[in-house]
Amino acid sequence: MVGALLLVFGLVTIPLPGPGWLTVIAALFVLATEFTWAERLLEFTKRNVKRWTDWLGEQPVWVRVLFALLTAAFVYGVIVVVLHLLGVPSWVPGWVPLWR
């Protein structure tokens, strides 16, 4: 049950800022103790994350900086969209430059 709840929560929070993918991977760790399919999926995930980080580590600094900037721009865009759809919370000070 805990693994299933973590998995659902992680999948729902993937597009939102925060640890969505980390939650999904944690759920796979929990589910892998009981289910073979989760263990296979976890191994696949670990293998591909390692390939990605190895590949990115071999790239020149400008490529890594570009990926970091693109990631930051994506996260900023998601935050702006979420705040636009849900509204800016009332506890945010007026001087913070967000859409109101």
N, C-alpha and C positions, 0 to 999 in steps of 0.2 A: 504494500500500500504506500509506504513512504517513497519508494522509488517511482511509482506511478504518479504520485502527487508532485514530486520534484520534477519529473519529466514534463508534465502538463504545465506547471508553473514556468519552467525554463523555456518551453516552446512558445508560450504566450509572451514572455518578456524578451525574446530574441530581438524584435525590432525596436524595443525601447532601450534607452540608455541604461546601462547596468550590466550585471553579470548573467545575461541570458544564456550564452553558450557555456559558461562555466557551470551553471545550474544543470544544463542538459548533460554535461559530462559527469557531474557528480551523481546525477540520477542513473546514468549508465553504470557507474561504479557500484551503486547499490543494487541495481537490477542484475548485474553480472554475477552476483553471488548466488542467484537463483535460476537464471535463464541463460541458455546457451546462445540464443540470438543476441542478447544484450552483450555478452562477452565478445562475440564476433564483431559486433558493431563498435564496441569500445576499442578493440584491437585495430580495426580499420581506421577509426578516428585518431588514435595515437600515432599510427604509422603515417597518416597523411599530414597531421600537424607537424610531426618531425620533419617530413619532406619539405613542407612549406617553410618552416623556420630555418632549415639548412639552406634551402635555395635563397631565401631572403638574406641570410647571413653572408652568402657568397657574392652578393650584389654590391656595386659601388655605393658609397655613402649617399650620393644624390638620389639613388633609387630608393634606399631605405627612408630617407627624409621625405621623398615624394609620397611613399606609402603612408608614412605617419601623418603627413598633411592631409592626404585624401581621407584617411580614417577619421581625423579630427573634424574635417569638413562634413563628413557623413553624420557623425555623432551630433554635431551642432545643428545640422539640418533636421535630424530626427527630433531633437529637443525643441526647435522652433515649431515644427509641425504639431508636436504633442501640446505645446503651450498654446498654439493657435486654436487647436480643436477643443482642448479642455479649459482653456483660459489660464491666465496667470494667477497663481494663488494670492490671496489678499495679504498674506504675511510678507510678500516680497516688497522691499522698499521701493519708493517711487523713482529713485535715481538709477535703478538697475535698467539698462537699455534693452527692454523686452517689449514685444507687442502687447498692447493692452486692449 
